[in-house]
Amino acid sequence: MTDAHSADVPASADVLASAAAPQASVPPASARAALVADLAPTGALRASINLGNPVLAQGTPDAPAGITVDLAREIGARLGVPVELLCFDAARRSYEAMATGRADLCFLAVDPAREAEVAFTAPYVVIEGVYAVPRDSALRTPADVDAPGVRVGVKAGSAYDLHLTRTLRHATVVRGAEGVDTFAEQKLEAGAGIRQPMTAYAAAHPEVRLLDERFMEIRQAVGTTAGRAPETVAFLRATVEELKANGFVTAALRRAGQSPDLLAPPAA
């Protein structure tokens, strides 16, 4: 059995029933039928997976893994439906799949630019956005980066693209397929990205260093379209909180080789 997969569009309609065992908050049959009809109207839970964020998902479209894959399968198990994984290489494509009705569920950073279209849970992990700069750069802090003449490479449509587009007052955002590649190829003053892959990049490129201080927190959450029933959104929010509290998220992070310190705090 295989999951459906795609780098841009699904390659097949094959689905896989979740291997994760349902937990304590499986909804009763009467409520489950309504949830399935609203959240998985095709009979399968179609989950959009962003393979472009290595903290959240790893592997290939044929064999994706990671915390978002585990969460999708667990939610499907609680609903009693098979899960179809639709894999993409960027957050903007993952978002577009759900916005256009090709996916029922997404795993994205909470951002005001998305909240009109997406009903989010509280975050399940919190990661950090950091800058890379040339080793001999005079830039030392995120505040230094927001200056006239500073160009910042970002991955188009990423959470940090949305954040920096909204918050930078003097620096210029330069978009590309990958922020750090755009930074290197165009010889920009800074590149933005997620701490873990940026740390690996800097280790492999001695001409580059990271600014230790983060420029943003990236709150990764489960999302669905804003038009879903309130009961559906409440189910997703309660499920995420339970999976944070019972060790599911921490265990998934460890299996994926990620730090359990990324676990988000309980919802306020």
GILIN-V994888 format. One record per residue. RES is the residue in three letters. NEAR is the number of other C-alpha atoms within 8 Angstrom. D_FIRST is the distance of its C-alpha to the first C-alpha in whole Angstrom. Layout:
BEGIN
res=RES near=NEAR d_first=D_FIRST
res=RES near=NEAR d_first=D_FIRST
END
This chain:
BEGIN
res=MET near=5 d_first=0
res=THR near=7 d_first=4
res=ASP near=12 d_first=7
res=ALA near=14 d_first=10
res=HIS near=14 d_first=12
res=SER near=11 d_first=16
res=ALA near=9 d_first=19
res=ASP near=8 d_first=21
res=VAL near=9 d_first=19
res=PRO near=11 d_first=16
res=ALA near=7 d_first=15
res=SER near=6 d_first=12
res=ALA near=7 d_first=12
res=ASP near=9 d_first=8
res=VAL near=13 d_first=7
res=LEU near=10 d_first=6
res=ALA near=10 d_first=9
res=SER near=12 d_first=11
res=ALA near=6 d_first=11
res=ALA near=8 d_first=15
res=ALA near=7 d_first=17
res=PRO near=9 d_first=20
res=GLN near=6 d_first=23
res=ALA near=4 d_first=27
res=SER near=7 d_first=27
res=VAL near=8 d_first=24
res=PRO near=8 d_first=26
res=PRO near=6 d_first=28
res=ALA near=6 d_first=26
res=SER near=6 d_first=29
res=ALA near=8 d_first=29
res=ARG near=10 d_first=25
res=ALA near=8 d_first=25
res=ALA near=8 d_first=27
res=LEU near=12 d_first=25
res=VAL near=12 d_first=22
res=ALA near=9 d_first=24
res=ASP near=10 d_first=26
res=LEU near=10 d_first=23
res=ALA near=12 d_first=20
res=PRO near=8 d_first=22
res=THR near=5 d_first=19
res=GLY near=9 d_first=17
res=ALA near=11 d_first=15
res=LEU near=15 d_first=16
res=ARG near=13 d_first=16
res=ALA near=13 d_first=17
res=SER near=17 d_first=19
res=ILE near=14 d_first=18
res=ASN near=14 d_first=21
res=LEU near=16 d_first=21
res=GLY near=9 d_first=24
res=ASN near=10 d_first=25
res=PRO near=8 d_first=24
res=VAL near=8 d_first=25
res=LEU near=10 d_first=23
res=ALA near=16 d_first=20
res=GLN near=12 d_first=19
res=GLY near=9 d_first=17
res=THR near=7 d_first=16
res=PRO near=12 d_first=14
res=ASP near=9 d_first=11
res=ALA near=7 d_first=11
res=PRO near=12 d_first=13
res=ALA near=11 d_first=15
res=GLY near=14 d_first=18
res=ILE near=12 d_first=20
res=THR near=11 d_first=19
res=VAL near=12 d_first=15
res=ASP near=11 d_first=16
res=LEU near=8 d_first=19
res=ALA near=11 d_first=16
res=ARG near=13 d_first=14
res=GLU near=12 d_first=17
res=ILE near=10 d_first=19
res=GLY near=14 d_first=16
res=ALA near=15 d_first=16
res=ARG near=12 d_first=20
res=LEU near=11 d_first=19
res=GLY near=6 d_first=17
res=VAL near=13 d_first=15
res=PRO near=13 d_first=11
res=VAL near=16 d_first=11
res=GLU near=15 d_first=11
res=LEU near=13 d_first=13
res=LEU near=15 d_first=15
res=CYS near=17 d_first=17
res=PHE near=17 d_first=20
res=ASP near=11 d_first=23
res=ALA near=12 d_first=26
res=ALA near=14 d_first=26
res=ARG near=9 d_first=28
res=ARG near=10 d_first=25
res=SER near=15 d_first=23
res=TYR near=11 d_first=26
res=GLU near=8 d_first=27
res=ALA near=11 d_first=23
res=MET near=15 d_first=24
res=ALA near=10 d_first=28
res=THR near=7 d_first=27
res=GLY near=7 d_first=24
res=ARG near=8 d_first=21
res=ALA near=14 d_first=20
res=ASP near=14 d_first=21
res=LEU near=14 d_first=21
res=CYS near=14 d_first=22
res=PHE near=12 d_first=23
res=LEU near=10 d_first=27
res=ALA near=9 d_first=30
res=VAL near=13 d_first=33
res=ASP near=9 d_first=35
res=PRO near=6 d_first=38
res=ALA near=6 d_first=37
res=ARG near=8 d_first=34
res=GLU near=11 d_first=35
res=ALA near=8 d_first=36
res=GLU near=8 d_first=33
res=VAL near=10 d_first=31
res=ALA near=11 d_first=31
res=PHE near=12 d_first=30
res=THR near=11 d_first=30
res=ALA near=10 d_first=32
res=PRO near=12 d_first=31
res=TYR near=15 d_first=28
res=VAL near=10 d_first=29
res=VAL near=12 d_first=32
res=ILE near=11 d_first=33
res=GLU near=11 d_first=36
res=GLY near=14 d_first=37
res=VAL near=16 d_first=39
res=TYR near=13 d_first=41
res=ALA near=14 d_first=42
res=VAL near=13 d_first=45
res=PRO near=10 d_first=47
res=ARG near=8 d_first=48
res=ASP near=4 d_first=52
res=SER near=8 d_first=51
res=ALA near=4 d_first=54
res=LEU near=8 d_first=51
res=ARG near=7 d_first=50
res=THR near=9 d_first=49
res=PRO near=12 d_first=47
res=ALA near=5 d_first=50
res=ASP near=8 d_first=52
res=VAL near=10 d_first=49
res=ASP near=11 d_first=50
res=ALA near=9 d_first=53
res=PRO near=7 d_first=54
res=GLY near=7 d_first=53
res=VAL near=13 d_first=50
res=ARG near=11 d_first=47
res=VAL near=15 d_first=43
res=GLY near=18 d_first=40
res=VAL near=19 d_first=37
res=LYS near=14 d_first=34
res=ALA near=11 d_first=34
res=GLY near=9 d_first=33
res=SER near=11 d_first=32
res=ALA near=11 d_first=33
res=TYR near=13 d_first=36
res=ASP near=13 d_first=37
res=LEU near=11 d_first=37
res=HIS near=10 d_first=39
res=LEU near=9 d_first=42
res=THR near=8 d_first=42
res=ARG near=6 d_first=44
res=THR near=6 d_first=45
res=LEU near=9 d_first=47
res=ARG near=6 d_first=51
res=HIS near=9 d_first=52
res=ALA near=13 d_first=49
res=THR near=10 d_first=47
res=VAL near=11 d_first=43
res=VAL near=9 d_first=42
res=ARG near=12 d_first=38
res=GLY near=11 d_first=36
res=ALA near=8 d_first=32
res=GLU near=11 d_first=33
res=GLY near=16 d_first=36
res=VAL near=13 d_first=37
res=ASP near=10 d_first=36
res=THR near=17 d_first=39
res=PHE near=15 d_first=41
res=ALA near=8 d_first=41
res=GLU near=7 d_first=41
res=GLN near=6 d_first=44
res=LYS near=7 d_first=46
res=LEU near=13 d_first=46
res=GLU near=11 d_first=47
res=ALA near=14 d_first=44
res=GLY near=15 d_first=40
res=ALA near=15 d_first=38
res=GLY near=14 d_first=35
res=ILE near=10 d_first=33
res=ARG near=10 d_first=35
res=GLN near=7 d_first=32
res=PRO near=9 d_first=31
res=MET near=13 d_first=35
res=THR near=9 d_first=36
res=ALA near=8 d_first=34
res=TYR near=8 d_first=35
res=ALA near=13 d_first=39
res=ALA near=7 d_first=39
res=ALA near=6 d_first=38
res=HIS near=7 d_first=41
res=PRO near=8 d_first=44
res=GLU near=7 d_first=46
res=VAL near=10 d_first=44
res=ARG near=10 d_first=44
res=LEU near=11 d_first=42
res=LEU near=12 d_first=45
res=ASP near=6 d_first=44
res=GLU near=7 d_first=44
res=ARG near=11 d_first=41
res=PHE near=9 d_first=42
res=MET near=9 d_first=40
res=GLU near=9 d_first=37
res=ILE near=12 d_first=34
res=ARG near=12 d_first=33
res=GLN near=13 d_first=29
res=ALA near=14 d_first=28
res=VAL near=15 d_first=25
res=GLY near=12 d_first=26
res=THR near=13 d_first=26
res=THR near=12 d_first=28
res=ALA near=9 d_first=32
res=GLY near=4 d_first=32
res=ARG near=10 d_first=30
res=ALA near=7 d_first=32
res=PRO near=6 d_first=33
res=GLU near=7 d_first=31
res=THR near=11 d_first=28
res=VAL near=13 d_first=30
res=ALA near=8 d_first=31
res=PHE near=8 d_first=28
res=LEU near=11 d_first=26
res=ARG near=11 d_first=29
res=ALA near=8 d_first=30
res=THR near=10 d_first=26
res=VAL near=12 d_first=27
res=GLU near=12 d_first=30
res=GLU near=8 d_first=29
res=LEU near=10 d_first=26
res=LYS near=14 d_first=29
res=ALA near=8 d_first=31
res=ASN near=6 d_first=29
res=GLY near=8 d_first=28
res=PHE near=9 d_first=24
res=VAL near=11 d_first=25
res=THR near=10 d_first=27
res=ALA near=9 d_first=24
res=ALA near=11 d_first=22
res=LEU near=13 d_first=24
res=ARG near=10 d_first=25
res=ARG near=8 d_first=22
res=ALA near=10 d_first=22
res=GLY near=6 d_first=25
res=GLN near=9 d_first=27
res=SER near=7 d_first=30
res=PRO near=9 d_first=30
res=ASP near=4 d_first=33
res=LEU near=9 d_first=31
res=LEU near=11 d_first=31
res=ALA near=10 d_first=33
res=PRO near=5 d_first=35
res=PRO near=7 d_first=35
res=ALA near=6 d_first=36
res=ALA near=2 d_first=40
END
